[in-house]
Amino acid sequence: MDRVRGYGPVCAAPIAAWCGNSCYHPGMAKTQLGARVDSEIKQLAEARARDRGMSLGDYIAVLVYEDTEGLRQRGLDAAKRFLAEHQDVFDEAEDADGGTPGARAA
């Protein structure tokens, strides 16, 4: 993961526009998160955050971001597969439309 500079200290982030809790600029509110986890999970998370040179909040934020980016990519891949498998249906609908300007099935 590249290191980027936001409004706050240098932090680990996949893109410059987002870099976790430490990149808030003055005036931005932070939201407190309370979560109940086993003490073993807490210790593991704190250790991994330390290993990565991050606060626990930044570590959790990066995990959530990475997880949601993975979901986004899987969704895009599924949409591409769907269109590839059913392109003939879209082509038929487009042909049946009679070539109305601006109307495109896919």
Number of C-alpha atoms within 10 A of each C-alpha: 8 9 13 16 16 19 12 14 12 13 24 22 22 15 13 14 12 19 25 21 20 19 19 16 11 8 6 8 8 9 7 7 6 6 6 7 9 8 9 9 11 13 12 11 17 18 14 15 17 13 9 12 13 20 18 17 17 20 22 17 17 20 12 12 17 14 11 12 12 12 12 12 11 12 12 12 12 12 12 12 12 11 14 10 10 11 14 11 13 14 14 11 14 16 13 10 13 9 10 10 7 6 10 13 13 10
